[in-house]
Amino acid sequence: MMKPMKILIIFSISTAFGLISPVLANQGIITSVSLSPAGSFEVRSPRIRGAATKNGDGSLSARQLRVSVNSLVTGIELRDEHLRDKLKASEYSDIIVSNAQGESGRGSADLNIAGVQRKIAFTYTERGSVVEVDFHINLRDFSISGISYMGVGVRDQVRVKAYVPLR
């Protein structure tokens, strides 16, 4: 039986390279990446380490969520290698979301990609045992730039959709 992929907020580092679509796993992320002059692709990971917690007052929190950079796939092996290089996988093995706090469908968290940490804002929807998280990042904010191959480049704005397990 197919289930929606539980994607971590963070990152979907896909973050640096992909967007949303249905996922067929128990947890993970999907990042949508737009190309210039035209086109797009998705970055996916089937696994998020960590979970969100529903607090007594109805708010949500997550101390730390992690996605392995090496688990990110785009469907093209060469692009996967370039992605790992840009995310400095040899130095920073995980994309990390920490100190996530949310209430009434909106929240904030700290996102660390390739050693650069920034505060992000996100929206979320509870869906049973999963929290669907949606946010945008600017790759330049994380010192990621110059992504281009044969005249086709990655746009700086990336949308991340994550399905995070809820406890």
Helices and strands as residue ranges (DSSP letters): G 11-13, H 14-17, E 28-36, E 40-45, E 53-54, E 60-68, G 69-71, H 77-86, E 94-103, E 106-113, E 116-127, E 130-138, G 139-142, E 148-149, E 152-165
